Amino acid sequence: MTIVDQVITDEYALYCGDSAEVLTGIPDHSVGLSVFSPPFQSLYTYSASDRDLGNSHDPDVFWQHFGFISTQLLRV
C-alpha cells in the first residue's frame, strides 16, 4: 500500500494516498468515519493518470471503477 503521509494516534488515524491502495490495508469494520473527496466523472481531473477516475469519459467505466472503492468503504 502506498501512503504519501499519515498520522496515527490512540484516537485516530489519517492516511493520505490512493484510496484504491490504502483501503485494502485497513481492517474490516475498523472505520467509524471516512472523510474523502469522491471522484467525479470528467468533471474535474486531478492528474493525467489513467487511475484518476476524473479521466473516465464513459459512465459505465467510471461506475465500474468507483465500485472498487465503494466496496472497500463498505467493508471498512
C-alpha positions in Angstrom: 0.0 0.0 0.0 1.4 3.4 -1.0 0.8 6.1 1.7 2.0 9.6 0.9 1.6 10.8 4.5 0.0 9.5 7.7 -0.8 10.4 11.3 -1.7 7.6 13.7 -2.6 8.2 17.4 -4.5 6.3 20.0 -7.7 8.1 19.0 -7.5 8.3 15.2 -5.5 7.6 12.0 -5.2 9.8 9.0 -3.9 8.5 5.7 -3.1 10.4 2.5 -2.8 8.2 -0.5 -4.6 6.5 -3.4 -7.8 5.1 -1.8 -7.7 2.1 -4.1 -4.5 1.1 -2.5 -4.8 2.4 1.1 -8.3 1.0 1.8 -7.2 -2.6 1.0 -4.8 -2.4 4.0 -7.4 -1.2 6.6 -9.0 -4.0 8.7 -12.7 -4.8 8.3 -15.2 -2.8 10.3 -12.4 -0.5 11.8 -13.5 2.9 10.4 -16.1 5.0 12.3 -15.9 8.0 9.9 -14.4 8.4 6.5 -13.7 11.9 5.1 -12.8 12.0 1.4 -13.4 13.8 -1.8 -15.3 11.5 -4.1 -14.3 11.4 -7.7 -16.4 12.9 -10.5 -16.6 11.6 -14.0 -14.9 14.0 -16.4 -15.9 17.0 -14.1 -12.5 17.6 -12.5 -9.3 15.8 -13.4 -6.7 15.7 -10.6 -3.9 14.2 -12.6 -3.1 12.8 -16.1 -3.1 9.2 -14.6 -5.4 6.6 -16.1 -6.1 5.6 -12.5 -7.6 9.1 -11.8 -11.4 8.5 -12.1 -11.8 12.1 -13.3 -10.4 10.9 -16.6 -13.3 8.4 -17.1 -15.2 9.6 -20.1 -17.6 6.7 -20.2 -20.2 6.5 -17.3 -20.1 2.7 -17.3 -16.3 2.6 -16.9 -16.5 5.3 -14.2 -19.1 3.4 -12.1 -17.2 0.1 -12.5 -14.0 1.6 -11.2 -15.7 3.6 -8.4 -17.4 0.3 -7.4 -13.9 -1.0 -6.3 -13.7 2.0 -3.9 -17.3 1.8 -2.7 -16.9 -1.9 -1.9 -13.8 -1.2 0.2 -15.5 1.7 2.0 -18.4 -0.5 3.0 -16.0 -3.2 4.2 -14.0 -0.9 6.5 
